[in-house]
């Protein structure tokens, strides 16, 4: 999958995490979801506007304010971020990633067999 959207800053990604969790919400809802010290609502609203410009959010009018709605699914964002990570740190070699997991004993031979079985089953469908 190729997402041609701008990269998110850490703060923007944090705001997106709240929106993915809360669903359609206002900047006030997002600010209230933070643990103390909570960001100012205007700071959150500015992040939401930037996220909308980048294509990650849309909005609907609600009274005098906006409800922000994810335009990108969390799983899609995660896959895109993972693909960028693999490209940047493993020379776009997924095989190198799997090898690294096996060398660090984060992936067993049994788990790899299960993944291969699932992959073969998926390919035959």
N, C-alpha and C positions, 0 to 999 in steps of 0.2 A: 504494500500500500504506500502511496506517495502523497504525503500532505504537503502542499505548497504554501503553507501558512508560515508567518513569521514565528521565530522562536519566542518562547515565553520567558519573562524574567522570573526569578524565584518568587517574588510577591504575586505576580500574575498567576503563576501555577498554584500558589497557595489559595488564591481567591477561586480559581477553577475547582480545586478540590472541594471547597465549601459548596459551590454551586452544584457540582455533581452529587454531593451528599444531600443537600437541601432540596434540590429541584428548583423550579422557577421561584426566584426570590428577589427581594430588594436589597440594595446596599446596606440598609439598616439591619435586615435579617442576617446578612453575612457578618457584619461588624459584631452583632450580638453573639454569633456562634463562636467567635474567637475567645480564647481564654485571656485572662488579664495579663498584661495591659492590652485592652482592646484598641484597635485602630479607630481613628475618627471616621465617621460615615463618609465624609467628603473624600478621604483618601481611598476608601473602598470604591466609591462611585467613580473616581478617576481611573482606577484599575479596571473597572467594568467597561468604561468607555474605550479604554485602550484595547481590551480584549474583544470588544465588538468591532473596532476598526481592523483588528487582525483576523477577524472572521471566526472567532471562537464562541461568541455569544450573539444572540439576537435579543430584542426586548419588546415588551408590550407595555402600553400606557396603563398605569394603575393610579387613578386619582391624579395627584400632582407629580407623582414619581413614576418610576419604571420597575417592571419585573424583568429580571434578566434570565434568559433561557439558554442552556447549552446548545450550541450549533454543531458541536463535535462531541461524540461519545467518548467517555473515559477510556474504554478499551482501544478505540482507534488511536487516540492520542498516545497511549502507552506503547502500542505497536510502532508508531512512527518514531517515538523517542528511543525505543529499543533499537530500531533499524539505524538511527543516527549514531547511537552509541557503538553498535557493532561496526559500522562503517569507520568511525573515528578511531576506535581503539583496537580493532581486530582486522583492519584492512578489508572490511566487508566479507570476512570469512566466517560463516556460521559454523563451519567445521572446527575452526580454531576456538570458538566459544564453547562448543561441546567438549572439546579436548581439555580446555581450561577447567571446566566444571568437573570433569573426570579426574584430572590431576589433583585438584583441590578436594577430591572426594565429596563433592556436593551432588554428584550424580552417579548412581551405582550402575553396574552392568545390567542388573535386572530392570531398573528404570529406563535405561536406554533401549533394552529389548522391548519394553512396553510401548515406548514412544515409536519405535520402528514398526511394531505391530499396528498401532493406531494409524500411522502414516500410510502403511500399505493398504489397510482397510479403507481409509479415506480416498486414496488414489483409485481404488477399484470401483468406487461408487459412481 
